[in-house]
Amino acid sequence: MKDLKQFSDEINKCVLCGTCRGVCPTFGVINREPASARGKAALCGAYLNKEIELSDVFIKQMNECVQCMACKTACPNDVNVPDIILSARAEIAKEKGLPFVKSFILGNILDSARLMPATMKFASKLQGFLFKDVPEESGLHRRFPLPLIDERRLVPPLAERFFLEVRSQKPAPAGNKHGSEARSQENSSQFTVHSSRPRIGFFAGCLINYMLPSIGEASLKVLESAGASVIVPLDQHCCGMPALGSGDIETAKSLALKNLEAFEQYELDYITTACATCSDGLKRRFKELLYDEGEDVRKRVERFSSKVRDITELLINELRITNYELRILNPKSEIRNPKSIVTYHDPCHLRRGQGIADEPRELIEMSGAKLKEMSHPCRCCGLGGSFNITNYDFSMEINRNKAEDIKNTGADIVATACPGCMIQIKDGLHQLGADTKVVHVVELLADNTNRQ
Amino acid sequence: MLSQNVIRELTRIAGEENISTSKEDLICYSYDATNQKFLPDAVVFPKNVDEISLIIQMANREGFPVVPRGAGSGFSGGSLPVEGGVVVSLERMNKILKIDADNLIAVVEPGVVTGEFQWEVERLGLFYPPDPSSLKFCTIGGNAAECAGGPRAVKYGVTKDYVLGLEVVLPTGEIINTGAQTLKGVVGYDLTKLMVGSEGTLGIVTKIVLKLLPLPEATKTMLAVFSDIRDAATVASKIISSKIIPSTLEFMDKSSISCVDDYASMGLPADIEAVLLIEVDGDRDLIEKQAALIQKICRDNGAKEVRIAGDKKEVKKLWQVRRAISPALAKLKPNKINEDIVVPRSKIPDAIIGVRMVAEKYNLINANFGHAGDGNIHVNIMIDKTNTDELRRAEKAVKEIFELVLGLGGTISGEHGIGISKMPYIGMELSHTAIDVMKKIKQVLDPKGILNPGKIFPHTQLTSCNSNLQV
């Protein structure tokens, strides 16, 4: 992982033209230069030139970025301001330490295979007490002050049974094992095993595992119907992107390594996930994080990352899913209201992070729904990982445009390919009083949207 | 440096959240698109004309410079606080106050982003033509201060042709209204035209009355490709002399266009030397006729290929490439001497070939693009400012280019303004008497010299804090 000093040339590539002011969502809300990507790059440059220190103002500016990459895409000189900001956050964490609550969660809970599910399980049991239901909504409102969670925040309930927990009770069928897999059989749930089919490792990610397991189940169903053999390694961890976003490089590295180990036990053709942030992390960030860990690790992570595909691109480009396969999956799909209109939100980490835009749209049309584009489909939803927790109002203000764009389409359903975006959009639509249903593209395909 | 008293008073005027003296904020208001930095002593974010008036009155009493600033996207240093003082950021004054579809006018605050305003009026079937390449982020206040142009100027003119009236805070703090909300008006001197293009040295604009047009029914976009730069320049002149006024007629040479990443995916022939991006707009039948005629002129005069953009996506891409050129030139060399010359339209071939020859003579990398249709070419000399020999050669080349342009009957700046970057050359174009008249106007309006000092007229020594190029 490059440190801030190594970004010096990148910062100097910025000619201060101001193009990023037209696309930056945090600038769009604050409307002051320091909030723009140009301002942040200038501040990082000034810090490297020792004109300023890691002051509170500097730290605040670096935290006010949703990492949507709109600036990088628009920049005529391809200045990678999002990564400059990430490395500044890492510098801040290194020099100043992380705030206690954040560092405890990232370093102790997220990084532990036992503690994380245990903590979440405890929270899941507790939530009935802490939150109250919003009538006619699947979300929850909190009853009491809780650290990190804003009072108005509509959060999806933690699942009663986590995705990986359910999977662990469906052990792999006997036979068809590949060498070393025999040893790790207990550590995986093999959804289907056919020796002739492409072998896919499924990475759940925290939001799907703990909050929206139905997306995970839908993914497995769709992957199977598309002709894949799916394996869910049970000792997988958080992808580490929340840690990276907070500047906690060590935790992010440790999680990347643990995930590498979890998936390396299987002979896999592809590794996939239904979370755009996770797929971006697995595909792109793991390589950067583990670059300095020696030749051997570098080779391993290269091999791992080269197999990663977001589920939308995997289905279209590699498994080449067909209408026929979807009809087998949904024999009753002809009864779906043919008038149902779906609009699509491009997750930043899918569209700009991985350049995937057509595949999810193709899948929506394949599902039989009519796709109607909103006015700015790739405008950020404002979640920005933990940005939403630390800057709730700000985050929802960014979301307001998104919610209005969705509402203005008149669509019945908004589909996207990231559970994070889904949670944020649901909250935004709720606050706007819109009843547009929010689903993941794979749920549309598996037709189990009624389950959420 | 500002006294504690001044800071306290500014805080009282604008409110605590709307003033900053933190080093971090000052750094963010120290630069513009010239890539030069001058630290102010404070930055203030007023919300209305009265606050600006009070700030300026205090500046007159206490004697500190006041520098108005929109998006900081200018190319001549108009918003740089070269003598320190207070930057008055107009980012908070960003409301469209009125769009009057019956009378085809609009009233806006200066911080409104040009592109957002265009989008709003176009939704109502109206049209605000001025389209600087920075339209997605520059502000109308900045456009008015610098009299910004853009590709559509060939048919529709520049910002000053759309400003009917202004509310202005004078450098002494009084508030006046200039012009009228009507299309005509000859009551007294035309102070509106005096203010537009005065680069924030004669007043801070707080309200702008703009003329609107009906949105043209249709547009057609064409790309003509040439393997000889002279042919492209000749075609640009010929289209105009054939009495067709396209809505845009943009010239881009090979070095400019090849800096833009998207260029590679356009699938253009390898041996191109220049392209013309031509757009016609208006009545559907008429533009078909005009487009056919333009294509014929292109083909008869050496165009290798003429493409017609099929759909909106293609048009958008062509314009993205065009608008990305200026900042993307940094890929050629780290520093850019960015000139903004205009020549009579029949002289475009002479200007383009002449500039090339000067660049070759001094062994400099040169990229030219711009609004050939109105004779306005952005001449860029790309250098590395740490190479003093190259810098010296570039300075000589710029002087020679200006001599060439003035010899052809042109002007040294079409739409960027003088600011600080063209200050040393103003005497090449204007007589002593003309400069004196301008200085007297400045003296009358701003007797204490507090508003945006150190601009346009060369009289002060500049000390940029990153010792950037001063050409």
Contacts between the chains, C-beta under 8 A, distances in Angstrom:
chain1	res1	chain2	res2	distance
A	12	B	334	7.5
A	13	B	330	6.8
A	15	B	33	7.2
A	15	B	35	5.2
A	15	B	327	5.3
A	15	B	330	4.9
A	15	B	336	7.6
A	16	B	31	5.0
A	16	B	32	6.9
A	16	B	33	5.9
A	16	B	34	7.9
A	16	B	35	5.0
A	16	B	72	7.8
A	17	B	33	4.8
A	17	B	73	6.6
A	17	B	134	7.4
A	17	B	326	7.2
A	17	B	327	4.0
A	18	B	32	7.8
A	18	B	33	6.0
A	18	B	71	5.5
A	18	B	72	6.0
A	18	B	73	4.0
A	18	B	134	6.7
A	18	B	137	5.2
A	18	B	138	7.5
A	19	B	134	7.5
A	19	B	136	7.4
A	19	B	137	6.3
A	19	B	327	6.4
A	20	B	137	7.9
A	21	B	71	5.9
A	21	B	73	7.6
A	21	B	137	4.1
A	22	B	113	7.3
A	22	B	115	7.1
A	22	B	136	3.6
A	22	B	137	3.8
A	23	B	136	7.7
A	31	B	91	5.0
A	31	B	92	6.9
A	31	B	94	6.7
A	31	B	111	8.0
A	32	B	28	8.0
A	32	B	45	7.0
A	32	B	89	7.3
A	32	B	91	5.7
A	33	B	28	4.3
A	33	B	29	6.1
A	33	B	72	6.6
A	33	B	89	7.4
A	33	B	91	7.4
A	34	B	24	6.6
A	34	B	25	5.9
A	34	B	28	4.4
A	39	B	28	4.2
A	42	B	27	5.8
A	42	B	28	6.1
A	42	B	31	6.7
A	43	B	24	5.8
A	43	B	27	6.3
A	43	B	28	6.9
A	46	B	23	7.9
A	46	B	24	7.7
A	46	B	27	5.0
A	51	B	23	7.0
A	51	B	27	6.9
A	52	B	23	5.2
A	52	B	24	5.8
A	52	B	27	7.0
A	55	B	22	7.7
A	55	B	23	7.9
A	55	B	24	6.6
A	57	B	22	5.1
A	57	B	24	4.4
A	57	B	25	7.3
A	58	B	24	5.7
A	61	B	24	6.7
A	75	B	327	8.0
A	76	B	260	7.1
A	76	B	324	4.1
A	76	B	325	7.8
A	76	B	326	7.7
A	76	B	327	3.9
A	76	B	328	4.0
A	77	B	327	6.1
A	77	B	328	6.1
A	77	B	330	5.4
A	77	B	331	6.9
A	78	B	261	7.1
